[in-house]
Structures are given as C-alpha cells and as structure tokens.
Amino acid sequence: MREIDRRVIAVALGAMTWASAASAQDSVAVSPRPDSSAKHSDASCPLTPSQLTAVRAGVGAAFVGANAYLYHYFKKAWWSGERAPHFFFHADWDQDFRDQDKFGHLLGGYHLARFGHASLRAACVGQKKSIIWSAAYAAAFQLQIEIFDGQFKKYGFSYADMIANTTGQTFAVIQELHPSLRAIKPTFSYHETRALKAGTGGELRPSIDYAGQTYWFSADMNRLLPESAARYWPSFIRLSAGHSVTDWIDAQTGQSHRGKRKIVLSLDFDPEKLPGSAPWWRSVKHTLSYYHFPAPALELTPTLKASPWYR
C-alpha cells in the first residue's frame, strides 16, 4: 500500500479513541484484568448477560463495518485503475520517500492490533484469546489490501509493506505479553509541506505528504532509567527518536526526486501525566499520547542541527 487517505487516518484515530476508552491499557495506573481464556465468571466480567450481548454485537459490527468501508473506499479510489495481466509482487524498498510509508504501515498494524485487543477485552473475551484474535484481525485487515494491490499495475503486492505491517502487529502483541515494554510508544506528528500548500504536487495530499510526517518511538524515561536516575527526570517529559524525509516533491515544479532520511531526537510531552483520573479524561489523555506535539529537537541527519520547535 503506497498511501493512506485522510479518511482512513480518521478511522484509525477513531479506533485509537475507542481502544483508549475500552481499556486505556497502556496507562501505568491501570492493572491488567485477570486472565480467563475459556470463559469469564461474573467476577471477571462486570457486564450483565444482556450488556455482554450488546457489547459483543457492537464489537463485531465495528470490525465488519470498518472492513466493508475500507473495501468500498479503496475499490473506488485505488482499485479502479488498470489491472495487471497477472498477480505480481513489487519490492518497493527505498523509493524517493525513503521508506517513510513503511513506518505508516507499522503504525497502522500496531493500532489495528491494539484496537482489536481492547475491543475484545471490553467484550469480556479472555486475555489470551484477545491477543490471538486481535493479531489475526490486524493481519487479515492489512493482508487483503496487499492482495488487491497485487492485481493492479500501479501497485503490486509489496512484501516490504507486509514486513512493516507484521512488525507493528507483533510489537502490539509483545507489549501485551510484556507490559514493561509499554514504556516505548509509537507516536506520530505532521505538518503541511510547501509542495502541498502550493498545490504543485499533483496527487500529493496529507496521506502521502511524507516530508511533513514524522514517525516516532517515544520512551517513558521514568520507567526505563534506574531509580537513582529516574528521580531527576521530569515525569511528564519523554525522549523520542523519529524518522522522516526531506522534501521529495519540488514545491516549484511538483516533480518528485530522491529525498534524504531525517533521523531526529526530541523531547516529548506526555499527556497521560496530566492530573485527573476520570475514565473519560483518561481516555482523552491516552489517545493524545499517540501524537507527538511540537517540541525542541536535534536533527542528526542529513545534517546536524538543532530545531527549537520541531513539528
């Protein structure tokens, strides 16, 4: 998959919000529910039988509805071009935008698995089953896109995309199995590039405006540093490493050219450390924690320079 339309991003953000509301599972203030893979007892599932039926029906409808919407949209927007004479594979590593799209695939796989797990747990499905089925759902969700891509000349089935998809899904699963790894959080930031603002990039839109996107791995240093050092680190500040690319679309001509990788180190405000513990507020904080807000940064490549306000 080469791009993600803003409407698909909106679906992903909705999924993030629902997953946060369902469990806020990455919050250090929340303890995981006791596991019961086979059947939940009344003690482990707070829902009445009628509530449980309604929640499970809603979760099932959300899964099916999201998939149906995705297929309907992609069929019109992407899969309406010229078909390939046969199914084919495309190894699209290191193109002009320097694999920036792969980080988007990773983030998508991560949130699909996270969303699926939180939804199933909200429906009182056991922890082990939730992990297995959410990973299967995320894998099938992204695999089908590549299968359809493989039938059209413009795209092709990208095993590179599948590797990125699987990496994101696997990271979400590993975090469930090893909660200490939740100290590392994939986050995202975006600003419009000059080419997009000028409208010279042809089909360029936020989804493929790669030079304006930065994908981060944000670390809660209070949970990673030794106790003797952690007390000196502000609890609401995270340390993030990011990947982006320099302008790969010329703002004047709209022509694409080979960008350069940008590796960035930055401080990162952690909304989850804001005061307040009401369930709705915890959900808001948890959802916001997946966005990297503008902050001072040090760009390591392609040239070493400090940025007082990196977006």
C-alpha positions as YAML, in Angstrom:
chain: A
units: angstrom
residues:
- id: 1
  name: MET
  ca: [0.00, 0.00, 0.00]
- id: 2
  name: ARG
  ca: [1.50, 3.27, -1.08]
- id: 3
  name: GLU
  ca: [-0.70, 5.75, 0.82]
- id: 4
  name: ILE
  ca: [-3.39, 6.14, 3.48]
- id: 5
  name: ASP
  ca: [-6.16, 8.60, 2.73]
- id: 6
  name: ARG
  ca: [-7.09, 11.11, 5.40]
- id: 7
  name: ARG
  ca: [-10.44, 9.35, 5.79]
- id: 8
  name: VAL
  ca: [-8.65, 6.12, 6.60]
- id: 9
  name: ILE
  ca: [-6.49, 8.06, 9.05]
- id: 10
  name: ALA
  ca: [-9.72, 9.33, 10.61]
- id: 11
  name: VAL
  ca: [-10.91, 5.73, 11.01]
- id: 12
  name: ALA
  ca: [-7.59, 4.90, 12.65]
- id: 13
  name: LEU
  ca: [-7.92, 7.83, 15.03]
- id: 14
  name: GLY
  ca: [-11.43, 6.68, 15.86]
- id: 15
  name: ALA
  ca: [-10.04, 3.25, 16.56]
- id: 16
  name: MET
  ca: [-7.43, 4.78, 18.83]
- id: 17
  name: THR
  ca: [-10.11, 6.64, 20.76]
- id: 18
  name: TRP
  ca: [-12.32, 3.54, 21.09]
- id: 19
  name: ALA
  ca: [-9.39, 1.42, 22.18]
- id: 20
  name: SER
  ca: [-8.42, 4.02, 24.75]
- id: 21
  name: ALA
  ca: [-11.95, 4.23, 26.09]
- id: 22
  name: ALA
  ca: [-12.29, 0.47, 26.16]
- id: 23
  name: SER
  ca: [-9.26, -0.21, 28.30]
- id: 24
  name: ALA
  ca: [-6.70, 2.65, 28.45]
- id: 25
  name: GLN
  ca: [-4.43, -0.33, 28.59]
- id: 26
  name: ASP
  ca: [-1.10, 1.45, 28.35]
- id: 27
  name: SER
  ca: [-1.73, 3.62, 31.36]
- id: 28
  name: VAL
  ca: [0.57, 2.90, 34.28]
- id: 29
  name: ALA
  ca: [-2.34, 3.48, 36.62]
- id: 30
  name: VAL
  ca: [-4.30, 0.54, 35.27]
- id: 31
  name: SER
  ca: [-3.66, -3.07, 36.20]
- id: 32
  name: PRO
  ca: [-4.45, -5.77, 33.65]
- id: 33
  name: ARG
  ca: [-7.61, -7.77, 34.19]
- id: 34
  name: PRO
  ca: [-7.25, -11.31, 35.47]
- id: 35
  name: ASP
  ca: [-6.99, -13.77, 32.60]
- id: 36
  name: SER
  ca: [-9.73, -16.24, 31.78]
- id: 37
  name: SER
  ca: [-9.24, -17.53, 28.29]
- id: 38
  name: ALA
  ca: [-12.04, -20.01, 28.29]
- id: 39
  name: LYS
  ca: [-14.99, -18.36, 29.98]
- id: 40
  name: HIS
  ca: [-15.42, -15.28, 32.15]
- id: 41
  name: SER
  ca: [-17.06, -15.59, 35.52]
- id: 42
  name: ASP
  ca: [-19.27, -12.91, 36.97]
- id: 43
  name: ALA
  ca: [-16.30, -11.67, 39.00]
- id: 44
  name: SER
  ca: [-14.09, -11.09, 35.99]
- id: 45
  name: CYS
  ca: [-16.75, -9.64, 33.68]
- id: 46
  name: PRO
  ca: [-18.69, -6.68, 35.07]
- id: 47
  name: LEU
  ca: [-21.36, -6.84, 32.33]
- id: 48
  name: THR
  ca: [-24.78, -8.37, 32.67]
- id: 49
  name: PRO
  ca: [-25.71, -11.02, 30.07]
- id: 50
  name: SER
  ca: [-27.73, -8.51, 28.07]
- id: 51
  name: GLN
  ca: [-24.96, -5.92, 28.23]
- id: 52
  name: LEU
  ca: [-22.42, -8.52, 27.17]
- id: 53
  name: THR
  ca: [-24.52, -9.49, 24.16]
- id: 54
  name: ALA
  ca: [-24.89, -5.84, 23.14]
- id: 55
  name: VAL
  ca: [-21.16, -5.09, 23.54]
- id: 56
  name: ARG
  ca: [-20.10, -8.17, 21.58]
- id: 57
  name: ALA
  ca: [-22.57, -7.36, 18.83]
- id: 58
  name: GLY
  ca: [-21.18, -3.81, 18.70]
- id: 59
  name: VAL
  ca: [-17.59, -5.03, 18.54]
- id: 60
  name: GLY
  ca: [-18.44, -7.49, 15.75]
- id: 61
  name: ALA
  ca: [-20.30, -4.79, 13.83]
- id: 62
  name: ALA
  ca: [-17.34, -2.40, 14.21]
- id: 63
  name: PHE
  ca: [-14.92, -4.98, 12.81]
- id: 64
  name: VAL
  ca: [-17.16, -5.87, 9.86]
- id: 65
  name: GLY
  ca: [-18.21, -2.27, 9.21]
- id: 66
  name: ALA
  ca: [-14.64, -0.95, 9.19]
- id: 67
  name: ASN
  ca: [-13.60, -3.66, 6.77]
- id: 68
  name: ALA
  ca: [-16.58, -3.05, 4.49]
- id: 69
  name: TYR
  ca: [-15.93, 0.70, 4.43]
- id: 70
  name: LEU
  ca: [-12.27, 0.13, 3.66]
- id: 71
  name: TYR
  ca: [-13.05, -2.16, 0.74]
- id: 72
  name: HIS
  ca: [-15.70, 0.21, -0.65]
- id: 73
  name: TYR
  ca: [-13.38, 3.22, -0.47]
- id: 74
  name: PHE
  ca: [-10.30, 1.51, -1.86]
- id: 75
  name: LYS
  ca: [-12.27, -0.07, -4.68]
- id: 76
  name: LYS
  ca: [-13.30, 3.41, -5.88]
- id: 77
  name: ALA
  ca: [-10.11, 5.32, -5.09]
- id: 78
  name: TRP
  ca: [-7.34, 2.82, -5.81]
- id: 79
  name: TRP
  ca: [-8.60, -0.34, -7.42]
- id: 80
  name: SER
  ca: [-10.30, 1.37, -10.33]
- id: 81
  name: GLY
  ca: [-7.14, 1.71, -12.41]
- id: 82
  name: GLU
  ca: [-5.61, -0.60, -14.96]
- id: 83
  name: ARG
  ca: [-5.42, -4.21, -13.89]
- id: 84
  name: ALA
  ca: [-2.17, -6.12, -14.19]
- id: 85
  name: PRO
  ca: [-2.12, -9.05, -16.62]
- id: 86
  name: HIS
  ca: [-1.41, -11.28, -13.64]
- id: 87
  name: PHE
  ca: [-0.90, -11.06, -9.90]
- id: 88
  name: PHE
  ca: [2.58, -9.70, -9.20]
- id: 89
  name: PHE
  ca: [4.91, -8.73, -6.38]
- id: 90
  name: HIS
  ca: [6.67, -5.41, -6.01]
- id: 91
  name: ALA
  ca: [9.71, -4.90, -3.77]
- id: 92
  name: ASP
  ca: [9.32, -1.19, -3.08]
- id: 93
  name: TRP
  ca: [12.14, -0.58, -0.64]
- id: 94
  name: ASP
  ca: [13.97, 2.75, -0.52]
- id: 95
  name: GLN
  ca: [11.99, 4.77, -3.03]
- id: 96
  name: ASP
  ca: [12.18, 8.58, -3.35]
- id: 97
  name: PHE
  ca: [10.43, 9.00, 0.03]
- id: 98
  name: ARG
  ca: [12.99, 6.70, 1.70]
- id: 99
  name: ASP
  ca: [10.66, 4.10, 3.28]
- id: 100
  name: GLN
  ca: [8.61, 6.68, 5.13]
- id: 101
  name: ASP
  ca: [5.48, 4.79, 4.07]
- id: 102
  name: LYS
  ca: [6.76, 1.67, 5.86]
- id: 103
  name: PHE
  ca: [6.61, 3.47, 9.18]
- id: 104
  name: GLY
  ca: [2.97, 4.29, 8.40]
- id: 105
  name: HIS
  ca: [2.30, 0.61, 7.80]
- id: 106
  name: LEU
  ca: [3.98, -0.26, 11.08]
- id: 107
  name: LEU
  ca: [1.88, 2.28, 12.98]
- id: 108
  name: GLY
  ca: [-1.28, 1.02, 11.25]
- id: 109
  name: GLY
  ca: [-0.57, -2.60, 12.17]
- id: 110
  name: TYR
  ca: [0.19, -1.59, 15.74]
- id: 111
  name: HIS
  ca: [-3.07, 0.30, 16.22]
- id: 112
  name: LEU
  ca: [-5.20, -2.31, 14.46]
- id: 113
  name: ALA
  ca: [-3.92, -4.98, 16.83]
- id: 114
  name: ARG
  ca: [-4.24, -2.65, 19.82]
- id: 115
  name: PHE
  ca: [-7.77, -1.65, 18.84]
- id: 116
  name: GLY
  ca: [-8.80, -5.25, 18.31]
- id: 117
  name: HIS
  ca: [-7.39, -6.38, 21.64]
- id: 118
  name: ALA
  ca: [-9.00, -3.55, 23.62]
- id: 119
  name: SER
  ca: [-12.35, -4.14, 21.93]
- id: 120
  name: LEU
  ca: [-12.32, -7.85, 22.65]
- id: 121
  name: ARG
  ca: [-11.33, -7.26, 26.27]
- id: 122
  name: ALA
  ca: [-14.21, -4.80, 26.59]
- id: 123
  name: ALA
  ca: [-16.42, -7.64, 25.35]
- id: 124
  name: CYS
  ca: [-15.10, -9.86, 28.17]
- id: 125
  name: VAL
  ca: [-13.03, -12.10, 25.92]
- id: 126
  name: GLY
  ca: [-10.09, -13.67, 27.75]
- id: 127
  name: GLN
  ca: [-6.64, -12.13, 27.52]
- id: 128
  name: LYS
  ca: [-5.03, -14.93, 25.50]
- id: 129
  name: LYS
  ca: [-7.89, -15.19, 23.05]
- id: 130
  name: SER
  ca: [-7.98, -11.41, 22.69]
- id: 131
  name: ILE
  ca: [-4.30, -11.32, 21.79]
- id: 132
  name: ILE
  ca: [-4.62, -14.13, 19.25]
- id: 133
  name: TRP
  ca: [-7.77, -12.83, 17.56]
- id: 134
  name: SER
  ca: [-6.70, -9.19, 17.52]
- id: 135
  name: ALA
  ca: [-3.41, -10.13, 15.85]
- id: 136
  name: ALA
  ca: [-5.28, -12.28, 13.32]
- id: 137
  name: TYR
  ca: [-7.73, -9.44, 12.63]
- id: 138
  name: ALA
  ca: [-4.94, -6.90, 12.08]
- id: 139
  name: ALA
  ca: [-3.02, -9.30, 9.82]
- id: 140
  name: ALA
  ca: [-6.09, -10.12, 7.70]
- id: 141
  name: PHE
  ca: [-7.11, -6.46, 7.53]
- id: 142
  name: GLN
  ca: [-3.77, -5.40, 6.04]
- id: 143
  name: LEU
  ca: [-3.14, -8.55, 4.01]
- id: 144
  name: GLN
  ca: [-6.30, -8.09, 1.96]
- id: 145
  name: ILE
  ca: [-5.11, -4.66, 0.83]
- id: 146
  name: GLU
  ca: [-1.86, -6.09, -0.49]
- id: 147
  name: ILE
  ca: [-3.72, -8.90, -2.25]
- id: 148
  name: PHE
  ca: [-5.88, -6.40, -4.12]
- id: 149
  name: ASP
  ca: [-2.84, -4.20, -4.79]
- id: 150
  name: GLY
  ca: [-1.17, -7.18, -6.42]
- id: 151
  name: GLN
  ca: [-3.83, -7.18, -9.13]
- id: 152
  name: PHE
  ca: [-3.22, -3.60, -10.33]
- id: 153
  name: LYS
  ca: [-0.31, -2.28, -12.40]
- id: 154
  name: LYS
  ca: [0.18, 0.80, -10.28]
- id: 155
  name: TYR
  ca: [0.84, -1.07, -7.05]
- id: 156
  name: GLY
  ca: [1.65, -4.76, -6.81]
- id: 157
  name: PHE
  ca: [1.77, -6.92, -3.70]
- id: 158
  name: SER
  ca: [4.51, -5.44, -1.53]
- id: 159
  name: TYR
  ca: [6.20, -7.89, 0.78]
- id: 160
  name: ALA
  ca: [8.05, -4.87, 2.16]
- id: 161
  name: ASP
  ca: [4.72, -3.46, 3.30]
- id: 162
  name: MET
  ca: [3.80, -6.83, 4.79]
- id: 163
  name: ILE
  ca: [7.01, -6.86, 6.81]
- id: 164
  name: ALA
  ca: [6.18, -3.41, 8.17]
- id: 165
  name: ASN
  ca: [2.57, -4.43, 8.87]
- id: 166
  name: THR
  ca: [3.68, -7.53, 10.75]
- id: 167
  name: THR
  ca: [6.27, -5.60, 12.74]
- id: 168
  name: GLY
  ca: [3.62, -3.21, 14.04]
- id: 169
  name: GLN
  ca: [1.21, -6.03, 14.87]
- id: 170
  name: THR
  ca: [3.92, -8.01, 16.62]
- id: 171
  name: PHE
  ca: [5.00, -5.04, 18.70]
- id: 172
  name: ALA
  ca: [1.43, -4.57, 19.96]
- id: 173
  name: VAL
  ca: [1.23, -8.26, 20.90]
- id: 174
  name: ILE
  ca: [4.61, -8.21, 22.65]
- id: 175
  name: GLN
  ca: [3.52, -5.21, 24.70]
- id: 176
  name: GLU
  ca: [0.52, -7.19, 25.91]
- id: 177
  name: LEU
  ca: [2.69, -10.15, 26.84]
- id: 178
  name: HIS
  ca: [5.37, -7.96, 28.42]
- id: 179
  name: PRO
  ca: [3.70, -4.82, 29.87]
- id: 180
  name: SER
  ca: [7.05, -3.25, 30.78]
- id: 181
  name: LEU
  ca: [7.59, -2.63, 27.04]
- id: 182
  name: ARG
  ca: [4.69, -0.19, 27.05]
- id: 183
  name: ALA
  ca: [7.27, 2.34, 28.15]
- id: 184
  name: ILE
  ca: [8.05, 2.57, 24.40]
- id: 185
  name: LYS
  ca: [5.19, 4.08, 22.42]
- id: 186
  name: PRO
  ca: [4.92, 4.63, 18.62]
- id: 187
  name: THR
  ca: [3.74, 8.20, 18.00]
- id: 188
  name: PHE
  ca: [3.19, 10.48, 15.03]
- id: 189
  name: SER
  ca: [3.43, 14.15, 14.06]
- id: 190
  name: TYR
  ca: [2.58, 16.05, 10.89]
- id: 191
  name: HIS
  ca: [2.77, 19.46, 9.25]
- id: 192
  name: GLU
  ca: [1.96, 20.54, 5.69]
- id: 193
  name: THR
  ca: [4.93, 20.84, 3.37]
- id: 194
  name: ARG
  ca: [5.48, 23.71, 0.93]
- id: 195
  name: ALA
  ca: [4.58, 21.46, -2.01]
- id: 196
  name: LEU
  ca: [1.20, 20.58, -0.51]
- id: 197
  name: LYS
  ca: [0.44, 24.20, 0.38]
- id: 198
  name: ALA
  ca: [1.40, 25.31, -3.15]
- id: 199
  name: GLY
  ca: [-0.72, 22.60, -4.74]
- id: 200
  name: THR
  ca: [2.06, 21.73, -7.16]
- id: 201
  name: GLY
  ca: [2.42, 18.08, -6.22]
- id: 202
  name: GLY
  ca: [-0.30, 16.64, -8.44]
- id: 203
  name: GLU
  ca: [-1.83, 13.81, -6.41]
- id: 204
  name: LEU
  ca: [0.02, 14.92, -3.28]
- id: 205
  name: ARG
  ca: [-2.18, 15.03, -0.19]
- id: 206
  name: PRO
  ca: [-1.56, 14.66, 3.58]
- id: 207
  name: SER
  ca: [-1.55, 10.87, 3.35]
- id: 208
  name: ILE
  ca: [1.50, 10.86, 1.06]
- id: 209
  name: ASP
  ca: [2.97, 14.19, 2.15]
- id: 210
  name: TYR
  ca: [5.80, 12.15, 3.62]
- id: 211
  name: ALA
  ca: [8.18, 15.05, 4.20]
- id: 212
  name: GLY
  ca: [5.65, 16.52, 6.63]
- id: 213
  name: GLN
  ca: [5.24, 13.27, 8.55]
- id: 214
  name: THR
  ca: [7.48, 12.07, 11.36]
- id: 215
  name: TYR
  ca: [7.10, 8.66, 12.98]
- id: 216
  name: TRP
  ca: [8.47, 8.41, 16.50]
- id: 217
  name: PHE
  ca: [9.33, 5.86, 19.13]
- id: 218
  name: SER
  ca: [8.67, 7.68, 22.37]
- id: 219
  name: ALA
  ca: [10.26, 6.45, 25.62]
- id: 220
  name: ASP
  ca: [8.97, 6.99, 29.15]
- id: 221
  name: MET
  ca: [12.35, 7.60, 30.75]
- id: 222
  name: ASN
  ca: [10.96, 7.36, 34.29]
- id: 223
  name: ARG
  ca: [10.15, 3.71, 33.60]
- id: 224
  name: LEU
  ca: [13.41, 2.95, 31.79]
- id: 225
  name: LEU
  ca: [16.03, 4.71, 33.90]
- id: 226
  name: PRO
  ca: [17.36, 3.22, 37.14]
- id: 227
  name: GLU
  ca: [15.50, 4.51, 40.17]
- id: 228
  name: SER
  ca: [18.54, 6.52, 41.26]
- id: 229
  name: ALA
  ca: [18.50, 8.44, 37.95]
- id: 230
  name: ALA
  ca: [14.75, 8.48, 37.24]
- id: 231
  name: ARG
  ca: [14.01, 10.90, 40.07]
- id: 232
  name: TYR
  ca: [15.99, 13.58, 38.22]
- id: 233
  name: TRP
  ca: [14.00, 13.17, 35.00]
- id: 234
  name: PRO
  ca: [10.69, 15.13, 34.76]
- id: 235
  name: SER
  ca: [7.90, 12.55, 34.71]
- id: 236
  name: PHE
  ca: [5.88, 14.40, 32.05]
- id: 237
  name: ILE
  ca: [8.75, 14.50, 29.53]
- id: 238
  name: ARG
  ca: [9.50, 11.59, 27.21]
- id: 239
  name: LEU
  ca: [12.51, 11.13, 24.94]
- id: 240
  name: SER
  ca: [11.68, 10.32, 21.32]
- id: 241
  name: ALA
  ca: [13.59, 9.12, 18.27]
- id: 242
  name: GLY
  ca: [11.93, 9.91, 14.93]
- id: 243
  name: HIS
  ca: [12.20, 9.13, 11.23]
- id: 244
  name: SER
  ca: [11.20, 11.49, 8.43]
- id: 245
  name: VAL
  ca: [12.42, 12.53, 4.99]
- id: 246
  name: THR
  ca: [13.43, 15.82, 3.39]
- id: 247
  name: ASP
  ca: [11.18, 17.33, 0.69]
- id: 248
  name: TRP
  ca: [10.78, 14.72, -2.03]
- id: 249
  name: ILE
  ca: [8.37, 16.84, -4.08]
- id: 250
  name: ASP
  ca: [9.72, 20.08, -5.55]
- id: 251
  name: ALA
  ca: [7.41, 22.90, -4.42]
- id: 252
  name: GLN
  ca: [8.02, 24.82, -7.64]
- id: 253
  name: THR
  ca: [7.70, 22.11, -10.28]
- id: 254
  name: GLY
  ca: [5.80, 19.37, -8.49]
- id: 255
  name: GLN
  ca: [8.36, 16.82, -9.67]
- id: 256
  name: SER
  ca: [9.49, 14.07, -7.36]
- id: 257
  name: HIS
  ca: [13.15, 13.48, -6.55]
- id: 258
  name: ARG
  ca: [15.08, 11.39, -4.09]
- id: 259
  name: GLY
  ca: [14.73, 12.71, -0.55]
- id: 260
  name: LYS
  ca: [17.16, 12.23, 2.31]
- id: 261
  name: ARG
  ca: [16.41, 10.45, 5.55]
- id: 262
  name: LYS
  ca: [15.92, 12.58, 8.63]
- id: 263
  name: ILE
  ca: [16.75, 10.99, 11.98]
- id: 264
  name: VAL
  ca: [15.59, 13.17, 14.85]
- id: 265
  name: LEU
  ca: [15.87, 13.15, 18.65]
- id: 266
  name: SER
  ca: [13.29, 15.15, 20.55]
- id: 267
  name: LEU
  ca: [11.70, 15.74, 23.90]
- id: 268
  name: ASP
  ca: [8.06, 14.76, 24.02]
- id: 269
  name: PHE
  ca: [5.29, 15.94, 26.33]
- id: 270
  name: ASP
  ca: [3.31, 13.05, 27.84]
- id: 271
  name: PRO
  ca: [-0.42, 13.91, 28.13]
- id: 272
  name: GLU
  ca: [-1.00, 10.83, 30.30]
- id: 273
  name: LYS
  ca: [0.86, 12.55, 33.11]
- id: 274
  name: LEU
  ca: [-1.71, 15.35, 33.27]
- id: 275
  name: PRO
  ca: [-3.72, 15.35, 36.52]
- id: 276
  name: GLY
  ca: [-7.18, 13.82, 36.68]
- id: 277
  name: SER
  ca: [-8.36, 10.22, 36.67]
- id: 278
  name: ALA
  ca: [-11.96, 10.31, 35.47]
- id: 279
  name: PRO
  ca: [-12.48, 7.50, 32.90]
- id: 280
  name: TRP
  ca: [-13.38, 9.86, 30.04]
- id: 281
  name: TRP
  ca: [-10.39, 12.09, 30.81]
- id: 282
  name: ARG
  ca: [-8.02, 9.13, 30.98]
- id: 283
  name: SER
  ca: [-9.28, 8.08, 27.54]
- id: 284
  name: VAL
  ca: [-8.64, 11.55, 26.14]
- id: 285
  name: LYS
  ca: [-5.13, 11.64, 27.63]
- id: 286
  name: HIS
  ca: [-4.35, 8.16, 26.35]
- id: 287
  name: THR
  ca: [-5.46, 9.00, 22.81]
- id: 288
  name: LEU
  ca: [-3.47, 12.25, 22.78]
- id: 289
  name: SER
  ca: [-0.39, 10.39, 23.97]
- id: 290
  name: TYR
  ca: [-0.02, 8.85, 20.50]
- id: 291
  name: TYR
  ca: [0.57, 12.27, 18.96]
- id: 292
  name: HIS
  ca: [3.96, 13.95, 19.22]
- id: 293
  name: PHE
  ca: [3.40, 17.62, 19.99]
- id: 294
  name: PRO
  ca: [5.82, 20.30, 18.71]
- id: 295
  name: ALA
  ca: [8.95, 20.36, 20.83]
- id: 296
  name: PRO
  ca: [12.70, 21.12, 20.71]
- id: 297
  name: ALA
  ca: [14.63, 18.56, 18.67]
- id: 298
  name: LEU
  ca: [18.06, 17.65, 17.41]
- id: 299
  name: GLU
  ca: [18.20, 16.59, 13.75]
- id: 300
  name: LEU
  ca: [21.03, 14.09, 13.33]
- id: 301
  name: THR
  ca: [20.72, 13.59, 9.57]
- id: 302
  name: PRO
  ca: [21.07, 14.64, 6.80]
- id: 303
  name: THR
  ca: [22.85, 17.50, 8.61]
- id: 304
  name: LEU
  ca: [23.35, 18.00, 12.32]
- id: 305
  name: LYS
  ca: [21.25, 20.92, 13.55]
- id: 306
  name: ALA
  ca: [19.07, 21.97, 16.44]
- id: 307
  name: SER
  ca: [15.41, 22.77, 15.88]
- id: 308
  name: PRO
  ca: [13.80, 24.89, 18.65]
- id: 309
  name: TRP
  ca: [10.28, 23.88, 17.63]
- id: 310
  name: TYR
  ca: [10.11, 20.69, 15.58]
- id: 311
  name: ARG
  ca: [6.69, 19.70, 14.26]
...
